[in-house]
Amino acid sequence: MEFLRNLPQMDLMRSERMTFVQLIIPVESAHRAISYLGQLGLLQFRDLNDDKSPFQRTFVNQVKRCAEMSRKLRFFKDQIHKAGLLPSPHPASQPDIDIEELEVQLMEHEHELIEMNGNSDKLRQTYNELLEFKMVLQKASEFLVSSKSNGTVRETEMVENVFSTTDYNDTSSLLEQEMLPGPAIQSGVRFISGIICKSKVLTFERMLFRATRGNMFFNQAVADDQILDPSSNEMVEKTVFVVFFSGEQARTKILKICDAFGANCYPVPEDISRRMQITQEVASRLSELETTLDAGLRHRDKALTSIGFNLSKWMNMVKREKAVYDTLNMLNFDVTKKCLVGEGWCPIFAKSKIQETLQRATFDSNSQVGIIFHAMDAVESPPTYFRTNHFTSPFQEIVDAYGVANYQEANPAVYTIITFPFLFAVMFGDWGHGICLLLGALVLIARERKLGSQKLGSFMEMLFGGRYVLLLMSIFSIYCGLLYNEFFSVPFHIFGKSAYGCRDSSCSNAGTVGLLKVGDTYPFGVDPSWRGSRTELPFLNSLKMKMSILLGVVQMNLGIILSYFNAVFFGNSLDIKYQFVPQMIFLNSLFGYLSLLIVVKWCTGSQADLYHVMIYMFLSPFEDLRDNKLFWGQSVLQVILLLCAVVAVPWMLFPKPFILKRLHTERFQGRSYGLLGTSDMHNIDDEPDSARHHQHEEFNFSEVFVHQMIHSIEFVLGAVSNTASYLRLWALSLAHSELSTVFYEKVLLLAWGYKNPIIRLVGLAVFAFATAFILLMMETLSAFLHALRLHWVEFQGKFYHGEGYKFRPFSFAALTEDDD
């Protein structure tokens, strides 16, 4: 026991030792101190204002200002994206500015951009109207010339037209003359010309026909140019139309329908000279507007480009500033209102770094009063913190997905680094498929720096985060594939000649009669001659099933042994005597014995039926084993092991609750004399782990007993079900091998039997598709999930509580990974 305590501690085996600290910070240096601590990222603050809403906190106004600046920065980012520009990934090298100056700059930039956007929108709207008017003049002229030659138009043009805006009316004297009210034409044919979205033309024409009861003539023509929609910033196709009608009532209906469909109506003079004059005036006005718009866009793009150079830097500044004030809102003022008091957790190794950081903050802020930093006792459990790197982090995430470890509880991730990819490979064993996974993992690792700086999709991000898990899974898959001697289900004589040969020279009955052993045993893995023989499936099934049981018993024993190390670390002798010992006895009396029988049978080549041995060990423990006897004294050993297993169940169930009750009674037996008030008694009560913290707790014996009974029954039943659960290693390995065989023999070889190259190419394509999407994707996911289940339930369930909470320090590095 003393030897185990003196062993050096592993980095990942136990979480970092934490301490609860208190900070007393003068107001003048509070902001700088919190900023420096955010850069350090080793202190988790505790919220001392849980009872207050966000609007009742001290620095709520500063948080609102930061939120407003974040809104402006998001507005700039949207404008840059809308303009088709790319923000610079490398910020411009400019002198640092404080947050107040940045706030003024952002306000000026926002006001400038809003003004430019407003002017641009007005100019764009005018430009669109002029462009539409030009196209209406061109297309309507064709209709009018055609109708005039046929004598269909005998009346003057319509004198009242609808415009979507009045800005253009002030720019053209000819248009003003067209808009002047004149004498109403009581008879004859009139027309209304305009433009409408192409997608609405059919519905628009049908509505006009119904509203006028067919008393109209509708002409249309597709516009030559597309119009830019300012709302969606997309080009829209439009259609020019001219509606001929008669009567004032029809005119009113048509104008209302045009307004409802968003059609813009424009006046088209019937006189050709006036039409040409207006067309020339519109064209000159369009050229002026184009020049103005281009100049405005260049000016806006220049402003956005200058903003884009500093956008990422400004966003980081604002995010950090907001995080600092959010953290300051977790602190309380002291009685004098001159200092802020904060509490939190930090690793013990970081205390010196935090003190140096606080001293630097005091010096840089020119404060006359230093920051007080000292450790305190805490009632609640500390957070869990493991120092991980790129390699160990994904394995730790696999464990944390089940539950975060309790403070300084044994960490399963240490063993998961090896056992998880190995159990995956047992189910996925094929060194051809393993090489494919290895190539994918190497590509992700080779492009690690490039992919790490990019925004990836959810699936790709998950795959990139687990690149080292994929690497180990592929390496172990190659190893297990060599053991199974399967390369895309094809065996190879890699390590020498086969130990088996045919019974006759023709080898015609190898698949029915079988093979003879003619040489030494194959040196590594499964002999390739088993493939295709009549005993292939029985042999491989027996091998993989027994191997699965052996692996399961070993891993479950490892889990129970880790519970022993937990009990030793926390000084819980009851768990060692009344949990670890009976659990080891029960599991190994039954399934440890089964594993022993498997190994002995392999070594001796016995034909004993292990099913019969294990079943009759319970039904008839004193029966003679006869042909199923594997070693001397087996019958006596079975009886002893069965008795040990029976004794282990009450050993787990009864002693611990009664001993806990006795200890509780002895602990609180003399508490009524605690008012004597000696200094020694005070010191005992002031200890963090003393009984003072538990003097008001009531010991509920029935609850403790029921909990222990549930735990004992769960372990007894789980020992059977968990051992059977490891048979999934055999089942998935068999399924993967048989699927590979089917795709190879029934797809690739079948297609290769034809001499037609097209059939061969189709067969090769189907085989490649099935290998990539079924065997390399679906089977990989299936084996991954089953390996996850074996670790979470069968392995971690033996020792791992997973009821802790993560150490989440205040860190600027974590902020940069989050989106706005």
Disulfide bonds with the S-S distance in Angstrom:
Cys502-Cys507 1.44
